[in-house]
Amino acid sequence: MSTNQNILVKLKEAGYRINDKWLVKGVTLQIEKGKIVTLIGPNGSGKSTTAKIALGIYKKIDGEVEKYTNKVGYVPQKISVDWTLPLRVNDFMTLTENLKAEAINEALSLTGVIHLKDKNLGDLSGGEFQRVLLARAISKKPELLVLDEPVQGVDFTGEIALYELIKKISDELNCGILLISHDLHTVMSATDHVVCLNGHVCCSGTPIDVAKNNEYKALFGEQASQILTRYQHRHDHIHTDEGEIKKN
């Protein structure tokens, strides 16, 4: 892999094990500014572990990790919230961060939920809450953004809208994104590079290249590969925050 000033983090033959059991091994990838790298694979394939290696959460690893930025935003796969608490979106944004009102408003505006600023978290839909989590992660304008299954609890139309928003965030902030997803065909239009994991790297490349790979087909089935090939199209529409489809 070439060295350039746009590289934010680089993994080389990286792996992590607990009690002699490998959670993932031999992962080589790099994330650059303005690019989206997506990790896919079945449950237990090492996607979240790889993300935590990239974040520096796991210290005693095999292989190498070179990190060139400390400006990182992270949306974990699970977050514990006491939904009975009357916690407003604005208060949630500042729970662990000292943010100015301007930064909060800018982040909520970019993710399309500024109108929910004074609404209680418990009253949000799944898609609205995911957008608030994204806003919280980008509020300090990170150079690297790590998103672990960021469309949980969202219907298919909402998933596409969120992935388009993630692409917009990457473009506007010029940040590199490491995205973990269970489903390749819905992220295809936004992703620059895909790494397919199953305890190790099965295959990697552009979404279309990965879809044609026999190891991908073995994991996800021939049908998934065909769906992805059909999904490759030029977007002539946008998805609104309300889930509606409008022509460009």
WOTAPE-V632476 format. One record per helix or strand of 2 or more residues. SS is the DSSP state (~ for helix, > for strand). FROM is the first residue (numbers start at 0). TO is the last residue. If there is no record, write none. Layout:
ss=SS from=FROM to=TO
ss=SS from=FROM to=TO
This chain:
ss=> from=6 to=17
ss=> from=20 to=31
ss=> from=35 to=39
ss=~ from=46 to=54
ss=> from=61 to=66
ss=> from=71 to=74
ss=~ from=88 to=92
ss=~ from=100 to=109
ss=~ from=113 to=115
ss=~ from=120 to=122
ss=~ from=125 to=137
ss=> from=143 to=147
ss=~ from=155 to=172
ss=> from=175 to=179
ss=> from=192 to=196
ss=> from=200 to=204
ss=~ from=206 to=211
ss=~ from=213 to=219
ss=~ from=221 to=230
ss=> from=236 to=238
ss=> from=244 to=246
